[in-house]
Every structure is written in structure tokens, then in C-alpha cells.
Amino acid sequence: MKSKSVMLLLLLTVPLMASAQTVTKAKTIDQLAAMFDSARCKQCHAEIYGQWEKSHHARPLMGVAGGLMLTPLVKSSAFQVKSPKDATLRTFPCFKCHLPQAVAYAEDSLAVELTQALFTASDKDAPDVDKAAAKAKVAKLQITCIVCHNEMAITHKLVLGSPEKDVIYGSKDMATHGDPSEKVFTKGKKSAILSQAVFCGQCHGTGPNYEFDYPVQCATLYGSYQHNYLSKGGFQTCQECHMKKVGGIADHLFPPNWNDKASTSKMLSENISLDVQTLGYQSLRKAGALTPMIVVNTMILNKAGHRIPDG
């Protein structure tokens, strides 16, 4: 009788455990965009939301100046596919950083839809209206407030557990957190990493990435920050340089904005100095044959906390 009771308990427990681990996954771009839509944040955080809208986090798959950075991936890289229907999530190693929510919350059908949009947008024979619609579809995939302030807010998940679904993580604990359009994110908790460089390091580069079927060498910015900046006595965090406070609020534009050429040039000129020294002379190798010569000494000094350029 005792063994039957144990077996019955196992039969009752296993389905419950399985259901607890069930994750709703998006089949389409629209579904994933809706799952992580942060538009409601604008109602209370209009200034921050406005900064984010202009940032590269709001267009992580668009590249610079409206380009589609993933097009070469699906058309000419080791991950290329002959047809959009052949695409899977494994076709897009870039999702690890450029769309981390897709790794856990999307199905392969989203990869197919995205690939079709990339093919259409880059098809010289496609009507302009179809190209524009394809670009608009890709632009729906963003690194939103929810991605940073919930999904990526905890690193030690083995001990601390996964981020709580009803919690927005920030710089302090809050008994309640208003969620004007939906009663979803009703609590606020402090994240131990949100103001630390390691938070940015989750995406901004420790490369190379050997976990993929075909290893890729992506940005190693966080590595250069650790090994070249901190090791030489630097102590500022990524946030102190890239999220300087404006009116007491951290800048969520996360400069540089590579689409803004003026601000980018200003940032580079402040952080990179170029010193050029020249010496001109004439070489007399034989009588009557003066040959003009020049020696150029160039020194470039990088004052940033990492290599430039880097991702």
C-alpha cells in the first residue's frame, strides 16, 4: 500500500512540476513585441521613455541609419539560409544580445518571419511599399524597458531565482509600483547589478561566443573595460560615462547615438587625441640627386574606458 501511495504522489507531482516550468512563447514578431511592450511606461516616465526611443536599444536590429544589420547574417554568413522557411532561432546568434528575450520566449516561426522580412527589405525588385512594411516589422523588435528592468536584472539566478514576473527592478525597493494600463508590474525591487558595469557586460561583450554551432567573435568591449581600463586604475562604471544624469535622471539615450553625427564626433574628439609630428628633409644619396623625404610620428591617445571602436 505504501508503494502505491508513493507512485500516486509522483503521478500527481510530475505534471504539476511540468506545468510550473511552462513558458508561453511567441510565434510571431507581433506577439513577442506585445509581450515586452513598454509603451505604458511612458505615462509615468515620459522623459526617460523619450530618451530610450531615440537610442539604439529601441532599434537593436536596425543598425545605423536605418540599415538592417542582420541581412548579411541570413544571406552571406555561415548562418545563411537558402529560403526564409529554413530559418530557426539558431540562425540568429545575434539574438543573444540584440534581442535576448527571443532566446527564451520565441519559437522558430518568429525567425522565419524575421528572415522573410529581411529578404523582402533587401530585394531590389520588391515594391517600395513592401520594403517599407518589412523594415517596419523588423523595427518592432526592441530591447525595451521590461527587458532591462525585469528579464536581465538578475544574474545569480541559480541562487536568487529568475526575475519575478510582477516586479520592475530598479535602484531601490518599492512596496508598490504603479502600472497604469495593466496590473502586471505592481512591485518594485532593487537590483544588485543594475547600476554596475557587469549589468551592461551581459550584452556588451565578453566574446568570443563559443557556444554557437559556428563560433562568432563579437564585441569584447566589457573585456577591454576590465583588462585595460580597470587594470590601469580606472574606476568609473559604464553607466557613469554612458548614462550621465541630466536633471537628476540617468540618460536613457545611452550615447553615443551613431545616427547623430554631430554628437558622435564631439564624443570621439573628447576621448581620442591625435598628435602628429613631421620632419622633412632631403636625402643626398649621390652628388646632384636630392630626394625629398619625410618622417611622420603619430600618437593616438584613447581616454575612453575601452577600445574604440568596439560594440
C-alpha positions in Angstrom: 0.0 0.0 0.0 2.9 2.3 0.8 4.5 1.9 -2.6 1.2 2.6 -4.3 0.9 5.9 -2.3 4.4 6.9 -3.4 3.6 6.2 -7.0 0.4 8.1 -6.8 2.2 11.1 -5.3 4.7 11.0 -8.1 2.0 10.9 -10.7 0.4 13.9 -9.1 3.6 15.8 -8.7 5.3 15.4 -12.1 2.5 17.1 -14.1 2.4 20.0 -11.6 6.2 20.4 -11.9 6.0 20.4 -15.7 3.2 23.0 -15.8 5.2 25.3 -13.4 8.0 25.3 -15.9 5.8 26.0 -18.9 6.8 29.2 -20.7 4.5 31.0 -23.1 6.4 31.5 -26.4 5.7 34.0 -29.2 5.1 32.5 -32.6 5.2 35.9 -34.4 7.0 39.2 -34.3 3.8 40.9 -33.2 3.4 38.5 -30.3 6.9 38.9 -29.0 6.7 42.7 -29.3 3.4 42.7 -27.4 4.9 40.5 -24.6 7.7 43.1 -24.0 5.9 46.3 -25.0 6.9 49.1 -22.7 4.6 51.8 -24.1 2.8 52.0 -20.7 6.0 53.1 -19.1 5.7 56.4 -21.0 2.7 57.5 -18.9 4.9 58.0 -15.8 8.4 58.1 -17.2 7.9 60.3 -20.3 11.4 61.9 -20.3 13.2 58.6 -19.8 10.9 56.9 -22.4 11.6 59.7 -24.9 15.4 59.2 -24.5 15.1 55.5 -24.9 13.0 55.9 -28.1 16.0 57.7 -29.7 18.5 55.1 -28.5 20.0 52.1 -30.3 18.2 49.9 -27.7 15.0 50.9 -29.4 16.3 49.7 -32.8 18.7 46.9 -32.0 18.2 45.1 -35.3 18.2 48.2 -37.5 21.9 49.0 -37.5 23.0 52.6 -38.2 21.0 55.0 -40.4 18.1 52.5 -40.8 20.2 49.7 -42.1 19.3 46.1 -41.4 22.3 44.6 -39.7 21.0 41.0 -39.8 20.7 40.9 -43.6 24.3 39.7 -44.2 23.8 37.1 -41.5 21.0 35.3 -43.3 22.3 35.9 -46.8 26.1 35.5 -46.8 27.4 34.2 -43.4 27.9 30.8 -42.0 24.3 31.1 -40.7 22.8 31.9 -44.1 19.7 30.2 -45.3 18.6 29.4 -48.9 15.0 30.3 -48.1 13.3 32.1 -45.1 11.4 28.9 -44.3 14.7 27.3 -43.4 15.5 29.8 -40.7 15.3 28.8 -37.0 16.3 30.6 -33.8 19.7 29.0 -34.2 20.1 31.0 -37.4 20.3 34.2 -35.2 23.2 34.0 -32.7 22.9 37.8 -32.6 19.7 37.4 -30.5 21.9 36.6 -27.5 22.5 40.4 -27.1 20.4 42.2 -29.8 17.2 40.5 -28.8 17.8 38.4 -25.6 14.0 37.9 -24.9 13.7 36.0 -28.2 16.1 33.3 -26.9 13.7 32.3 -24.1 10.3 33.5 -25.3 10.1 32.9 -29.1 9.6 30.0 -31.4 11.3 29.2 -34.7 8.4 30.6 -36.6 9.4 34.1 -35.5 12.8 33.5 -37.1 11.1 32.5 -40.3 9.0 35.7 -40.3 12.0 37.9 -39.5 14.1 36.3 -42.3 11.3 36.8 -44.8 11.2 40.5 -43.8 15.0 40.8 -44.2 14.8 39.1 -47.7 12.0 41.4 -48.8 13.6 44.6 -47.5 16.8 43.8 -49.4 15.1 42.7 -52.6 15.9 45.3 -55.3 12.9 44.1 -57.3 10.4 44.3 -54.4 7.9 47.2 -54.4 8.9 50.1 -52.2 5.7 49.7 -50.1 6.6 46.1 -49.4 10.2 47.1 -48.4 8.9 49.7 -46.0 6.5 47.3 -44.5 9.3 44.7 -44.0 11.5 47.3 -42.3 8.7 48.4 -40.0 8.2 44.8 -39.0 11.8 44.3 -38.1 11.7 47.6 -36.2 9.1 46.2 -33.8 11.7 44.0 -32.2 13.3 46.2 -29.5 15.2 46.0 -26.2 12.6 47.6 -24.1 12.3 48.8 -20.5 11.0 45.4 -19.5 14.0 43.6 -21.0 16.4 45.6 -18.8 14.3 46.2 -15.8 13.0 42.7 -15.5 14.4 40.0 -17.7 18.1 41.0 -17.4 18.0 42.4 -13.9 19.3 39.3 -12.1 22.5 37.4 -12.9 22.8 34.9 -10.0 19.6 33.0 -10.9 20.8 29.7 -9.5 20.7 31.2 -6.0 18.3 34.2 -6.4 15.9 32.6 -8.8 14.6 34.2 -12.0 13.2 37.7 -12.1 9.7 37.9 -10.6 7.1 38.5 -13.3 5.3 41.2 -11.4 8.4 43.1 -10.4 10.2 46.1 -12.0 13.8 46.1 -10.8 15.5 49.4 -10.2 17.8 51.3 -7.8 15.6 50.8 -4.7 12.8 48.7 -3.2 9.2 49.9 -3.6 6.3 48.4 -1.8 4.1 49.2 -4.8 4.8 50.2 -8.4 2.0 51.7 -10.5 1.2 50.0 -13.8 -1.4 52.3 -15.3 -2.6 50.1 -18.2 -2.2 46.6 -16.8 -1.9 45.3 -13.3 1.3 43.4 -14.1 4.3 45.1 -12.7 2.9 46.0 -9.3 6.1 45.8 -7.2 9.5 47.4 -7.3 12.7 45.8 -6.1 16.3 46.8 -6.0 18.6 45.1 -8.5 22.1 44.5 -7.2 23.6 44.8 -10.7 21.5 47.5 -12.5 23.9 50.3 -11.6 27.1 48.2 -12.1 29.2 47.7 -15.2 28.5 43.9 -15.1 24.9 44.6 -16.0 26.0 46.1 -19.3 28.6 43.4 -19.7 25.8 40.8 -20.1 25.4 42.0 -23.7 28.2 44.4 -24.4 30.8 41.9 -24.9 32.9 39.3 -23.2 33.3 37.3 -26.5 34.2 35.2 -28.4 31.0 33.2 -28.3 31.9 29.5 -28.5 28.5 28.2 -27.5 27.1 28.6 -31.0 27.2 25.9 -33.8 29.6 28.2 -35.6 31.6 30.3 -33.0 31.4 34.1 -33.6 33.7 36.8 -32.4 31.5 39.7 -31.4 32.2 42.8 -29.3 34.7 42.4 -26.4 34.0 45.9 -25.0 33.4 44.7 -21.5 36.5 42.6 -21.6 38.6 45.6 -22.7 37.0 47.6 -19.9 38.0 45.1 -17.4 41.5 44.2 -18.7 42.7 47.6 -20.0 40.8 50.3 -18.0 40.2 48.8 -14.6 43.7 47.2 -14.5 45.3 50.7 -15.1 43.4 52.3 -12.2 40.1 53.3 -13.8 37.1 53.1 -11.6 34.1 54.6 -13.4 31.3 52.3 -14.5 29.7 52.1 -17.9 26.7 53.9 -16.5 28.8 56.8 -15.2 30.0 57.5 -18.8 27.1 56.4 -20.9 24.2 57.3 -18.6 25.2 60.6 -17.2 22.5 62.3 -15.2 20.5 65.0 -16.9 18.4 67.0 -14.5 18.9 64.3 -11.9 17.8 61.5 -14.2 20.1 59.0 -15.8 20.2 59.5 -19.6 18.5 56.6 -21.2 19.7 57.6 -24.7 22.9 55.6 -23.8 25.1 57.8 -26.0 26.8 57.6 -28.4 23.9 57.7 -30.9 25.7 56.7 -34.0 22.9 58.2 -36.1 23.7 61.6 -34.6 26.9 62.5 -36.4 27.4 65.8 -34.5 27.2 64.3 -31.0 29.3 61.3 -32.1 32.1 63.5 -33.4 32.0 65.5 -30.2 32.3 62.4 -28.1 35.2 61.0 -30.2 37.1 64.3 -30.1 36.8 64.4 -26.3 38.0 60.9 -25.9 40.6 60.4 -28.7 43.5 62.8 -29.2 45.8 62.7 -32.3 49.3 64.1 -32.2 51.2 64.2 -35.4 54.9 65.3 -35.7 56.6 65.6 -39.0 60.2 66.1 -40.1 61.0 67.0 -43.7 64.5 66.7 -45.2 66.4 66.0 -48.4 68.4 62.8 -48.9 71.6 63.2 -50.9 72.5 59.7 -52.0 74.8 60.9 -54.7 76.0 64.3 -56.0 73.3 66.4 -57.5 70.4 64.0 -56.6 68.5 65.5 -53.7 65.5 63.3 -52.8 62.7 64.8 -50.7 61.9 62.6 -47.6 59.6 62.9 -44.6 59.3 61.2 -41.2 55.9 61.1 -39.6 55.4 60.2 -35.9 51.8 59.7 -34.9 50.4 59.1 -31.5 46.8 58.4 -30.8 45.6 58.5 -27.2 42.4 56.9 -26.2 40.9 58.3 -22.9 37.8 56.1 -23.0 37.3 53.2 -20.7 37.6 50.7 -23.5 38.8 50.2 -27.1 37.4 52.4 -29.8 35.7 51.2 -31.9 34.0 48.3 -30.1 30.4 47.1 -29.8 
